[in-house]
Amino acid sequence: MQAVETRTVQPVPKSTGGTFRSLRIYNYRLFAIGGVISNVGGWMQRTAQDLLVLDLAHGSAFALGLTTALQFLPLLLFGLWGGMLADRYPKRPLLMAAQSLMGLLALTMGVLVVTGSAQVWHVYVMAFVLGLISCVEVPTRQSFVVEMVGRKDLSNAVALNASSFNLARVVGPAIAGVLISALGGTGPMFLVNALSFGAVLAGLGMMRASELTAPDPVPRAKGQLREGLRYVLARSELLLPILLVAFVSLFTQSFSMSIALMARQVFGAGASSFGLASSMFAVGALGGALLAARRVRPSRKLLIGGALSFGVAQIVSGLAMWYPLYLLFLIPAGIALITVNTAANTSVQLAASPEMRGRVMGIYVLVFTGGAPIGAPLLGWVAEVGGPRTGVVIGGVLTMLGVGAAIMLTRVIGRRTHAAVRRATAAAAGA
């Protein structure tokens, strides 16, 4: 029960050096360069995958939502075990194995599409297997950042990771849209993504192990998952950001999915215009990430304000009547979403102790991605019945309600946990 009783939060050392200070660190610089290249390839594949599903499933919004759900369902089922593995084993070898498997998966799907053999169930299988690998890869990658940069630059590194991801989100869909139109198919995008994993593997292999500050691996023991859950429930500085991310993530993936539906079915845009819509959303996210890179530690007000703003932005974008106006509204939506995501990620990692960080990030990744199997098919069905606009607006309203629910649950759970600790302390004193 020591994890429940210890309630101190380590102070964050002061850090100077500007927005890009983490790039001065050799290992993180390799990590960031490989990440940019791989993320561009990943977004090219994501754009191609959405269009491929719509083509194979005759424009079905439900099929698009089901693909998203299958990709994130394994994280919902097995994400906690992935975080436990990140605590038990060295993170760099785990990442190299996971990245290799992801590259092989992209290569297989690319061959199927290029040869004309791809069917919609192939995409479903690929999405599910990718989700299985992500159960280990995502919490390991998230908790590996602090081993490269330390606590003083963690906030900056997390924000730069988000900048890299969203820079790729700007470039990747735009390149994919042009290449899909020029090449007449989506298959080459999968092959390009398979090659991009080589950059990540090269960066991981070239790192200096002596400059990594890895904690001692946690030995195998019973009850480690329960210990991680108790650890989070006992700390409001962990519980609130995790609950906020849980409610926001229910509708994040459905909003990304809705960009394809709004572009194609509402505004009649082609592949290149759909890529532009995804890029505009990412422009806002990139701007929000660069702003976040200047912060040392995010505040609770920033977390709550970012989540509420994302709900409002969803509603406004869903009501846009002209395509240029819709593109414009995607920018503040991206800013709001990346603000809450980077603030929550940094808050959770700074508040977690080193020996618990893998399990805590496993819980964080679980709620961050685990909402997609629920929210994406639900709002995909709403969009199919009531139209894409209805799905986007309802998603925004539910996001704002979820923020209130997260605040309320944090207070209720906090009071109950504190009462349980007081009873246990009184009982021990009496004994």
Secondary structure, DSSP 8 states (H G I E B T S, - for coil): -HHHH-----------S-TTGGGGSHHHHHHHHHHHHHHHHHHHHHHHHHHHHHHHTTT-HHHHHHHHHHHHHHHHHHHHHHHHHHHHS-HHHHHHHHHHHHHHHHHHHHHHHHTT---HHHHHHHHHHHHHHHHHHHHHHHHHHHHHH-STTHHHHHHHHHHHHHHHHHHHHHHHHHHHHHHTSSHHHHHHHHHHHHHHHHHHHTS-GGG----------TTHHHHHHHHHHT-HHHHHHHHHHHHHHHHHHHHHHHHHHIIIIIS---HHHHHHHHHHHHHHHHHHHHHHTT-SS--HHHHHHHHHHHHHHHHHHHT--SHHHHHHHHHHHHHHHHHHHHHHHHHHHHHS-GGGHHHHHHHHHHHHHHTHHHHHHHHHHHHHHH-HHHHHHHHHHHHHHHHHHHHHHHHHHHHHHHHHHHHHHHHHHH-
